[in-house]
Amino acid sequence: MDHAIYPKFGDADIARKRRELAPKQLEGFRAFSAAAFAEGELDAKTKQLIAVAVAHVTQCPYCIRGHTDGALKAGATEGQIMEAIWVAAEMRAGGAYAHSSLAIDQMAAHQDKTHQA
């Protein structure tokens, strides 16, 4: 099989089709992206490190590559990037741990119904 799961990012035909199908939305997204990554209370490097972490949680291969590159260009070290990835891993695992309270609550409700019957 020579067709990749993910087409190459930046493919001109895909970019053209995306622009043709929804030009206003694309323009709005580009403006939003530029505003989100503009220097503000957080510097560009910090924003890119956040994006690297979030990209790993959302598991977007395009975002992982793009924002890793963006972080390096903004002055992040490889160590800082890996540390951001570990923060993302902890948050993902932490979310599963925190949400276990739903399963524990449901198990208790099931046990209560079983004992009432």
N, C-alpha and C positions, 0 to 999 in steps of 0.2 A: 504494500500500500504506500503510495507516494504522496498522498494528500495529508497534510498535517492537520491535527485537531484544531489548532489555532492558525488562521492565515497570518502571514507576515504583517506585523504592525506597520502602518504607513503605506500599505499597498495602494497605489494610485487609483486603480479601478474601484476598490472598496471606498476610498475616500470620496471619489467622484459620485458614486451611487448614494452614499450617505448624505452628501451635500444636495443632490438632486431630490431625494425623497423628503428631506426636512430641513431646508435651508435656514429658516428662522430659528428652529430649535438648536441647530448646530451653532449658529451665530450667538444665541443666548448662552449655550453651554460654554463656548470659548470665552465669552465675556465673564461668566461666572468663575471659570477656572482661573483666568488671569487675575480677577479680584481676590480670589481665595489664596492664591500664591504670591500676591503682591506683598512687599515689605510692609510691616505694620508693627503691632506690639511684639510679634514674633519675627525673627529674621528668616531669610530664605532657607538657610541650612536647617534650622529647627523645623520649619514647615515641611521640608523634603524628608527629614527623618520621621516625622509623624506620618507622612504619606507612605513611606516604606513600611512602617509598622502596620498601618491600616491595609495596605495592599496585601500583606501576608495574611491578615485576618480574613479579608474578602477573597483571597486566593486568586487575584487577577494577575495572570502572567504578564500582560502588557504593562500594568501599573507597577509591578515589581521591577521589571527591567527599566521602565522609564523613570521612576522615582529614585531607584538606586543610582542611575546615571545622573539624575538631577541633584541628588544629595552629594555625590562626588564632585560635580561641577560647582556646587555651592560651598565646597570646602570640608565636607564631612570625611572623616577617616573611615577606613574599612572596619575598624573596631567600633566606632560609633554606630555604623550601619548594623553590624551584627548585634550590638546591644539593643538597638531599637527592635530588631527582629525577636530577640528574647523577651522583651517587654510584650510584644504582640502575642507570643506563644503563651506567656503567663496569663494575659487577659483572656485569651481563647479558652485556656484550661480553667481559669477562674470563673468564666461564664458557665461552663458545664458544672463546676462545683456548686456555684451559687444557685443554679436552677435545679439542683438535686432536691432543694426544699419542696419543689412542686411534686416530685415523685414521692418523697417522704410523706407529704401531706395527703396525697392520694392513697398511699398505702394505709395510712391511719384511718382515712374515711372508709376504705374497703373493709378494714378490720372491724370498725364500728358497725357497719352494716351486717357483717357476718355474725357478730355477737348478738345483734338485736333480733336476728331471724330465729 
